[in-house]
Amino acid sequence: MSVIPLSQPDISHLEIQSVIDALRSGRLTSGPRQARFEEMIAERTGRSHAVAVSSGTAGLHLVLRGLDVGPGDEVITTPFSFIASANSVLYVGATPIFVDIDPRSLNLDPARVEAAITPKTKAILAVEVFGNAQYMDRLAQIARNYEIPLIEDACEGLGGSHHGAPVGSFGRASVFGFYHNKQITTGEGGMIVTDDDRLADLFRTLRNHGRIDQKTPDSIGAGGFSSARLQHECLGYSYRLSEMACALGIAQMERLDTMLEARRRLAGRYMQRLMGFGDLILPNAESPDDMSWFVFVVRLSDQFTQVERDRVIDGMRRHDICVANYFPCIHLQPFYREQFGFDRGALPIAESVSQRSIALPFFNQMDETQVELVVHTLKVMLQREQLLRPEE
């Protein structure tokens, strides 16, 4: 049996030809493909502006910079996420304030968020975990009530919606990521979307070394340099996204709805086959159709320990099925424990979820046989753990 990967990008001949065309164009950065890709994401999310950047992490960094978050400020965020969401807060010298999660959606618990707001709170950075946008509208309302910005980390949610509003439309600014395991990929890459004209202009400047943005391709594409290219009005970064990456993104966006449907069908197959497993807690959403299904993560029931979960993961890997422990809690990562002194038990819901979660293989091309192998092997591994338990 060949290895079943955890994820796999969906690349067709359209993407390959699009990248080849970009290479042949002679314009490899900051050109018409970037503008078109930005336009497509803005249109999809109903936003006035989209700004392409080198990664979702870079996008979060620029949003925090643009909102003047810095030393002495606090940003309320989740401990149950990929570490980049919290790291971006540290990049600007602010302090992440971790709040426990809702056990069903796995997103920030709105009541706990509101209780954590202090005079030092400069922003709420909320992650749509695994593509689930539940509570994003409530978090946006809390942010408005306290007159602080909501930053929507939509890196895992492109194409989803919540109560009819598209993912990416909730924050003062929202950020998407296009890593190879996302709904669409540019290899590496990200996108900031916003309705704020001032912020959008600032993001364009910050992504390009602090250069004044001209909003039109400069003369470098014709082999020359404009004087404006060497004017730097602030400290910026090299966070541009190449024309090749944008060409790949354009082709992916043209197939987005087809790919989202494939992911919904795959999630449905998993749901149907795992429904009878009493030892599993399946993904939850108010309406499954609202989710764009970044990954498919199951959770073992509370009778399982982290040691047992890890043995299940190891057992499935020995059978050539790639699974992962999504997500280790950020506040218990070695760096965060050393810097902030977090200890186990500080955020019990997130920790309990983290200790029992397993990400199953999930990618557009996954076939029925592969799903059956994953489900059967998971069942065997769970039964094995039950048999290994000492009799009471």
Secondary structure, 3 states (H helix, E strand, C coil): CCCECCCCCCCCHHHHHHHHHHHHHCCCECCHHHHHHHHHHHHHHCCCEEEEECCHHHHHHHHHHHCCCCCCCEEEECCCCCCHHHHHHHHCCCEEEECCECCCCCCECHHHHHHHCCCCEEEEEEECHHHCCCCHHHHHHHHHHCCCCEEEECCCCCCCEECCEECCCCCCEEEEECECCCCCCCECCEEEEECCHHHHHHHHHHCECCECCCCCCCHHHHCCCCHHHHCECCCCCECCCEHHHHHHHHHHHHCHHHHHHHHHHHHHHHHHHHCCCCCEECCCCCCHHHCCCCCEEEEECCCCCHHHHHHHHHHHHHCCECCECCCCCHHHCHHHHHHHCCCCCCCHHHHHHHHHEEEECCCCCCCHHHHHHHHHHHHHHHHHHHHHCCCC
